[in-house]
């Protein structure tokens, strides 16, 4: 009996180490990736609330566009993980190459659409003239080089699916170092550079992500993660079969976020600036949950590919435990230190006041967020991406958008009532994902 317990403990410790080893680089990669956006918001803060709102609006449009690519990346990650775990590595490399080529085609189309209609979308969102004057050129430039953003994402997914999370972390770290070095002088005109203002932030993102993409592409070929040749359409079909519900999920999420943001903009520039700063700060807590979610999907996929069902369940449990611990700690920071955190980005007292209330409200969403990320990640690892999409669609539009509309328009409630809907949304999602995972039969999973 003691030997059996010792064996179980040893296996649990081993899986815990695997989760930590896999998720920590993913966590840091996600953190570094998000820091690019946060640094932009931070650096343009000295230009005023309109510059903050414009930069945040441009970033939101990029996030909306990335929905399709996140779907492709998730499909690539899951299929690669299953094939890699099953020892079918040549097929995994062919799937990765087919996904990369498909990503290139999509990126060209996305760039053209973003450059053509980005300004019109900003107008539809209700951007005020002082915000629009900053936003139009920023949006045009970030979409011009959007392919590098998409490429970074798909190459990271390929490597993470094989269990190599360190190289994507190095690529994103390179992006951050270059971005910080370039952004400040280009925005404010220091060290002999001209003063570009908000446009300088766009140049910094483009140059740094181009360098990061080139680094990951070289490492992908050097590491043998891609097999060049005629695209394998059968494997690509599997990738898209898993990925398209994720793309629809992200479209539902981000399009709903657009409408949700439209309600926030209706409360004024200071309110939207506070919203963007609050989201930038809160995104730091997203990173552990998102990292654990990717780790759960990868470990679940590899374990199921190798038909190790017990290991798949234990990997999920360890990822969940770590995510809840870290995000509960972040919730305490948001609740007790909101003024100090918002003041790092702006000195505007109105923005600080509103942003502090926002952080205190979303502190209550942190544990539900942790549960949602990990349960959704594990479900994706099993290939159950349709259910995650349906829950996201129903929760985002049936709860967040609908209740926000009711609160803001017919009832004319306060900004804080609209923000509170955010918490309700994530509590519902956490419950739905938990329910589905408990009923998921891993013996029936075939990819």
C-alpha positions as MATLAB code, in Angstrom:
seq = 'XXXXXXXXXXXXXXXXXXXXXXXXXXXXXXXXXXXXXXXXXXXXXXXXXXXXXXXXXXXXXXXXXXXXXXXXXXXXXXXXXXXXXXXXXXXXXXXXXXXXXXXXXXXXXXXXXXXXXXXXXXXXXXXXXXXXXXXXXXXXXXXXXXXXXXXXXXXXXXXXXXXXXXXXXXXXXXXXXXXXXXXXXXXXXXXXXXXXXXXXXXXXXXXXXXXXXXXXXXXXXXXXXXXXXXXXXXXXXXXXXXXXXXXXXXXXXXXXXXXXXXXXXXXXXXXXXXXXXXXXXXXXXXXXXXXXXXXXXXXXXXXXXXXXXXXXXXXXXXXXXXXXXXXXXXXXXXXXXXXXXXXXXXXXXXXXXXXXXXXXXXXXXXXXXXXXXXXXXXXXXXXXXXXXXXXXXXXXXXXXXXXXXXXXXXXXXXXXXXXXXXXXXXXXXXXXXXXXXXXXXXXXXXX';
ca = [
       0.000    0.000    0.000;
       2.781    2.405    0.928;
       4.578    1.509   -2.292;
       1.404    2.235   -4.281;
       0.933    5.614   -2.574;
       4.594    6.411   -3.134;
       4.216    5.563   -6.818;
       1.153    7.821   -7.128;
       2.930   10.679   -5.368;
       5.981   10.264   -7.578;
       3.818   10.352  -10.693;
       1.957   13.413   -9.430;
       5.251   15.198   -8.681;
       6.551   14.237  -12.124;
       3.431   15.606  -13.829;
       3.579   18.733  -11.689;
       7.121   19.297  -12.911;
       6.030   18.709  -16.507;
       3.214   21.212  -16.129;
       5.566   23.775  -14.589;
       8.311   23.137  -17.157;
       5.860   23.479  -20.027;
       3.656   26.234  -18.662;
       6.280   28.609  -17.269;
       7.808   29.420  -20.674;
       4.267   29.641  -22.104;
       3.279   31.921  -19.233;
       6.317   34.113  -19.818;
       5.715   34.074  -23.585;
       2.122   35.189  -23.047;
       3.287   37.817  -20.571;
       5.956   39.153  -22.922;
       3.513   39.135  -25.833;
       0.958   41.085  -23.854;
       3.648   43.436  -22.559;
       4.075   44.795  -26.087;
       0.535   46.185  -25.901;
       0.900   47.248  -22.271;
       4.145   49.109  -22.975;
       2.458   50.985  -25.819;
      -0.400   52.065  -23.540;
       2.123   53.011  -20.849;
       4.381   54.995  -23.185;
       1.671   56.951  -24.975;
       0.161   57.817  -21.575;
       2.161   61.023  -21.548;
       0.325   62.152  -24.689;
      -3.054   62.221  -22.928;
      -6.284   60.233  -22.611;
      -7.101   60.494  -26.343;
      -3.759   58.879  -27.270;
      -4.370   56.063  -24.760;
      -7.867   55.464  -26.127;
      -6.628   55.502  -29.746;
      -3.844   53.015  -29.065;
      -6.209   50.769  -27.146;
      -8.743   50.904  -29.979;
      -6.094   49.947  -32.543;
      -4.989   47.038  -30.376;
      -8.584   45.886  -30.016;
      -8.962   45.716  -33.816;
      -5.786   43.627  -34.018;
      -7.142   41.272  -31.364;
     -10.393   40.933  -33.317;
      -8.459   40.115  -36.491;
      -6.321   37.590  -34.663;
      -9.403   35.492  -33.913;
      -9.007   33.481  -37.114;
      -5.303   32.974  -36.479;
      -5.847   31.851  -32.890;
      -8.172   29.207  -34.276;
      -5.549   28.077  -36.761;
      -2.898   28.086  -34.029;
      -5.033   26.014  -31.654;
      -5.812   23.466  -34.364;
      -2.121   23.275  -35.240;
      -1.116   22.936  -31.589;
      -3.613   20.140  -30.844;
      -2.908   18.112  -34.007;
       0.849   18.528  -33.584;
       0.638   17.492  -29.926;
      -1.398   14.359  -30.722;
       0.902   13.298  -33.572;
       4.030   14.085  -31.555;
       2.735   12.185  -28.531;
       1.909    9.199  -30.766;
       5.434    9.199  -32.223;
       4.224   10.244  -35.705;
       6.705   13.083  -36.025;
       7.012   13.297  -39.801;
       3.262   13.792  -40.031;
       3.455   16.434  -37.284;
       6.062   18.354  -39.300;
       3.960   18.147  -42.465;
       0.908   19.422  -40.585;
       2.978   22.310  -39.224;
       4.252   23.322  -42.672;
       0.758   23.200  -44.202;
      -0.531   25.374  -41.351;
       2.242   27.927  -41.845;
       1.476   28.288  -45.567;
      -2.227   28.694  -44.848;
      -1.346   31.340  -42.251;
       0.567   33.333  -44.878;
      -2.452   33.412  -47.207;
      -4.795   34.493  -44.427;
      -2.375   37.186  -43.231;
      -2.260   38.848  -46.654;
      -6.061   39.014  -46.779;
      -6.285   40.317  -43.194;
      -3.735   43.061  -43.869;
      -5.629   44.328  -46.908;
      -8.955   44.357  -45.069;
      -7.524   46.051  -41.968;
      -5.798   48.786  -43.937;
      -8.934   49.405  -46.028;
     -11.610   49.427  -43.325;
      -9.832   50.046  -40.001;
     -10.709   53.734  -39.846;
     -14.369   53.071  -40.716;
     -14.599   50.543  -37.866;
     -13.121   53.101  -35.460;
     -15.819   55.563  -36.555;
     -18.491   52.888  -36.060;
     -17.116   52.250  -32.577;
     -17.911   55.866  -31.744;
     -14.354   57.182  -31.490;
     -14.451   60.920  -30.866;
     -12.567   63.250  -33.257;
      -9.540   63.682  -30.982;
      -9.228   59.881  -30.681;
      -9.779   59.275  -34.391;
      -7.003   61.709  -35.332;
      -4.535   59.422  -33.553;
      -6.159   56.091  -34.346;
      -6.460   56.155  -38.151;
      -2.720   56.126  -38.970;
      -1.875   53.813  -36.050;
      -4.405   51.241  -37.329;
      -3.148   51.497  -40.915;
       0.461   50.873  -39.916;
      -0.101   47.935  -37.566;
      -2.167   46.187  -40.241;
       0.471   46.849  -42.884;
       2.851   44.510  -41.036;
       0.203   42.265  -39.528;
       1.744   39.174  -41.141;
       4.577   39.207  -38.618;
       2.084   39.182  -35.730;
       0.230   36.206  -37.220;
       3.480   34.413  -38.054;
       4.776   34.712  -34.511;
       1.570   33.140  -33.264;
       1.538   30.122  -35.591;
       5.255   29.327  -35.173;
       4.858   29.479  -31.391;
       1.900   27.076  -31.577;
       3.878   24.605  -33.685;
       6.780   24.487  -31.240;
       4.539   24.396  -28.171;
       2.711   21.403  -29.636;
       5.977   19.460  -29.666;
       6.654   20.416  -26.056;
       9.255   23.088  -26.919;
       7.941   26.155  -25.121;
      11.348   27.724  -24.511;
      12.097   28.853  -28.085;
       8.783   30.746  -28.500;
       9.536   32.439  -25.183;
      12.930   33.535  -26.516;
      11.314   34.945  -29.663;
       8.748   36.965  -27.715;
      11.446   38.162  -25.310;
      13.412   39.437  -28.300;
      10.292   41.290  -29.479;
       9.901   42.961  -26.085;
      13.509   44.042  -25.746;
      13.512   45.601  -29.213;
      10.099   47.151  -28.684;
      11.090   48.934  -25.487;
      14.346   50.105  -27.070;
      12.559   51.493  -30.135;
       9.193   52.725  -28.850;
      10.246   55.419  -26.389;
      12.562   57.377  -28.724;
      10.128   57.092  -31.644;
       7.109   58.251  -29.626;
       8.782   61.214  -27.899;
      11.624   62.042  -30.289;
      14.639   61.239  -28.103;
      18.212   60.155  -28.960;
      18.135   61.925  -32.315;
      14.911   60.336  -33.577;
      11.988   62.434  -34.864;
       8.901   62.656  -32.643;
       6.225   60.408  -34.182;
       3.800   60.310  -31.245;
       1.244   57.487  -31.398;
       2.498   56.477  -34.857;
       5.903   55.809  -33.293;
       4.301   53.089  -31.184;
       3.060   51.401  -34.370;
       6.531   51.533  -35.949;
       8.016   49.984  -32.804;
       5.533   47.077  -32.828;
       6.123   46.389  -36.510;
       9.921   46.386  -36.356;
      10.168   44.309  -33.197;
       7.646   41.667  -34.318;
       9.380   41.364  -37.686;
      12.615   40.538  -35.861;
      10.849   38.038  -33.589;
       9.178   36.285  -36.513;
      12.470   35.913  -38.369;
      14.092   34.443  -35.245;
      11.350   31.841  -34.753;
      11.291   30.925  -38.441;
      15.046   30.236  -38.420;
      14.725   28.191  -35.221;
      11.804   26.218  -36.669;
      13.893   25.100  -39.612;
      16.973   24.482  -37.495;
      14.998   22.435  -34.977;
      13.306   20.355  -37.672;
       9.745   21.343  -36.756;
       8.748   21.932  -40.388;
       8.906   19.518  -43.318;
       8.991   21.525  -46.548;
       7.076   20.031  -49.430;
       3.641   19.841  -50.977;
       1.081   20.883  -48.339;
      -0.620   17.862  -46.782;
      -4.284   18.757  -47.279;
      -5.532   15.811  -45.207;
      -3.609   16.986  -42.155;
      -4.534   20.610  -42.845;
      -8.185   19.539  -42.896;
      -7.714   18.038  -39.409;
      -6.102   21.264  -38.213;
      -8.945   23.349  -39.608;
     -11.562   20.931  -38.268;
     -10.292   21.545  -34.747;
      -9.351   25.159  -35.332;
     -12.421   26.656  -36.993;
     -14.627   26.409  -33.865;
     -11.824   28.171  -31.970;
     -11.795   30.878  -34.637;
     -15.571   31.212  -34.312;
     -15.154   31.285  -30.533;
     -12.627   34.100  -30.748;
     -14.774   35.955  -33.299;
     -17.709   35.704  -30.891;
     -15.457   36.883  -28.062;
     -13.787   39.777  -29.819;
     -16.807   40.996  -31.791;
     -18.739   40.975  -28.537;
     -15.850   42.860  -26.969;
     -16.177   45.478  -29.719;
     -19.821   46.083  -28.834;
     -19.041   45.977  -25.126;
     -16.315   48.595  -25.697;
     -18.793   50.687  -27.676;
     -20.961   50.919  -24.566;
     -17.895   51.961  -22.527;
     -16.903   54.628  -25.066;
     -20.388   56.050  -24.652;
     -19.408   57.112  -21.105;
     -16.612   59.360  -22.472;
     -12.903   59.341  -23.311;
     -11.790   59.170  -19.665;
     -13.973   56.107  -19.086;
     -12.563   54.296  -22.120;
      -8.993   55.265  -21.212;
      -9.593   53.853  -17.715;
     -11.054   50.727  -19.306;
      -7.989   50.233  -21.522;
      -5.519   50.809  -18.697;
      -7.494   48.457  -16.466;
      -7.518   45.774  -19.151;
      -3.778   46.212  -19.684;
      -3.114   45.694  -15.979;
      -5.618   42.865  -15.660;
      -4.074   41.107  -18.652;
      -1.072   40.405  -16.433;
      -3.317   38.060  -14.479;
      -4.572   36.519  -17.733;
      -1.088   35.284  -18.473;
      -0.883   32.550  -15.818;
      -4.350   31.320  -16.716;
      -3.662   31.473  -20.445;
      -0.287   29.790  -19.951;
      -1.817   26.983  -17.910;
      -4.587   26.652  -20.496;
      -2.058   26.152  -23.308;
      -0.071   23.756  -21.119;
      -3.259   21.805  -20.347;
      -4.142   21.587  -24.053;
      -0.636   20.451  -25.025;
      -0.212   17.898  -22.220;
      -3.749   16.618  -22.760;
      -3.079   16.227  -26.488;
       0.250   14.462  -26.006;
      -1.120   12.171  -23.292;
      -4.160   11.216  -25.370;
      -1.970   10.678  -28.432;
       0.043    8.204  -26.357;
      -3.247    6.818  -24.864;
      -2.197    7.688  -21.298;
      -5.602    8.719  -19.974;
      -4.717    8.898  -16.299;
      -1.791   11.158  -17.045;
      -4.107   13.389  -19.085;
      -6.437   13.857  -16.073;
      -3.558   14.490  -13.675;
      -2.005   17.070  -16.020;
      -5.309   18.938  -16.101;
      -5.570   18.900  -12.292;
      -2.059   20.253  -11.775;
      -2.523   23.009  -14.359;
      -5.788   23.996  -12.674;
      -4.226   24.114   -9.220;
      -1.369   26.379  -10.326;
      -3.658   28.712  -12.294;
      -6.058   29.219   -9.371;
      -3.230   29.915   -6.909;
      -1.569   32.533   -9.082;
      -4.741   34.312  -10.209;
      -6.176   34.406   -6.689;
      -3.008   36.239   -5.641;
      -3.473   38.704   -8.530;
      -7.069   39.262   -7.405;
      -5.797   40.420   -4.020;
      -3.441   42.914   -5.692;
      -6.229   44.310   -7.870;
      -8.579   44.695   -4.936;
      -6.192   46.281   -2.431;
      -3.808   48.284   -4.683;
      -5.914   49.583   -7.601;
      -4.997   53.276   -7.296;
      -1.279   52.549   -7.242;
      -1.523   50.297  -10.299;
      -3.595   52.721  -12.408;
      -1.343   55.643  -11.404;
       1.605   53.884  -13.065;
      -0.029   54.626  -16.424;
      -1.592   58.066  -16.021;
      -1.802   61.070  -13.699;
      -5.337   61.998  -14.818;
      -7.408   61.879  -11.577;
     -10.656   61.025  -13.386;
      -9.034   58.098  -15.193;
      -7.419   56.893  -11.948;
     -10.717   57.019  -10.072;
     -12.649   55.097  -12.729;
      -9.843   52.630  -13.387;
      -9.553   51.792   -9.692;
     -13.213   50.795   -9.533;
     -12.731   48.652  -12.645;
      -9.802   46.753  -11.100;
     -11.705   46.110   -7.879;
     -14.628   44.717   -9.844;
     -12.568   42.386  -12.017;
     -10.715   41.084   -8.955;
     -13.829   38.968   -8.386;
     -13.451   37.450  -11.861;
      -9.923   36.153  -11.432;
     -10.658   32.686  -10.046;
     -13.499   32.085  -12.552;
     -11.055   33.173  -15.258;
      -8.481   30.629  -14.053;
     -11.095   27.869  -14.116;
     -12.296   28.924  -17.572;
      -8.828   29.021  -19.115;
      -7.717   25.609  -17.864;
     -10.995   23.746  -18.402;
     -11.313   25.253  -21.893;
      -7.660   24.385  -22.628;
      -8.168   20.778  -21.566;
     -11.340   20.522  -23.646;
      -9.465   21.867  -26.674;
      -6.738   19.291  -26.037;
      -9.384   16.591  -26.419;
     -10.549   18.190  -29.663;
     -13.807   19.400  -28.089;
     -13.558   22.902  -29.528;
     -17.219   23.113  -30.613;
     -18.528   23.189  -27.059;
     -16.045   25.896  -26.036;
     -17.232   27.969  -28.989;
     -20.915   27.542  -28.141;
     -20.392   28.525  -24.500;
     -18.321   31.564  -25.500;
     -20.948   32.650  -28.021;
     -23.821   32.270  -25.574;
     -21.999   33.892  -22.662;
     -20.477   36.815  -24.544;
     -23.601   37.776  -26.478;
     -26.330   36.449  -24.219;
     -24.797   37.830  -21.025;
     -22.079   40.438  -21.541;
     -23.383   42.274  -24.607;
     -27.100   41.902  -23.855;
     -26.898   42.833  -20.177;
     -24.488   45.704  -20.923;
     -26.910   47.061  -23.512;
     -29.802   46.826  -21.062;
     -27.771   48.508  -18.326;
     -26.388   51.292  -20.543;
     -29.296   52.104  -22.870;
     -32.822   51.384  -21.540;
     -31.950   51.513  -17.835;
     -29.203   54.173  -18.174;
     -27.254   52.718  -15.254;
     -23.727   53.766  -14.338;
     -20.462   52.789  -15.985;
     -19.768   50.532  -13.006;
     -22.945   48.524  -13.628;
     -21.780   47.864  -17.206;
     -18.365   46.771  -15.941;
     -19.974   44.397  -13.408;
     -21.424   42.326  -16.252;
     -17.850   41.233  -17.030;
     -17.734   39.255  -13.770;
     -21.081   37.530  -14.374;
     -19.924   36.471  -17.838;
     -16.818   34.639  -16.569;
     -18.603   32.938  -13.691;
     -21.093   31.419  -16.138;
     -18.321   30.245  -18.477;
     -16.360   28.625  -15.669;
     -19.424   26.647  -14.597;
     -20.210   25.512  -18.151;
     -16.651   24.363  -18.911;
     -16.433   22.516  -15.602;
     -19.721   20.722  -16.348;
     -18.528   19.630  -19.803;
     -15.141   18.377  -18.627;
     -16.732   16.224  -15.928;
     -18.777   14.463  -18.620;
     -16.040   14.154  -21.252;
     -15.115   10.497  -21.954;
     -11.428   10.539  -22.873;
     -11.642    6.929  -24.087;
     -13.676    8.179  -27.055;
     -11.204   10.900  -28.115;
      -9.750   10.239  -31.569;
      -7.944   12.820  -33.694;
];
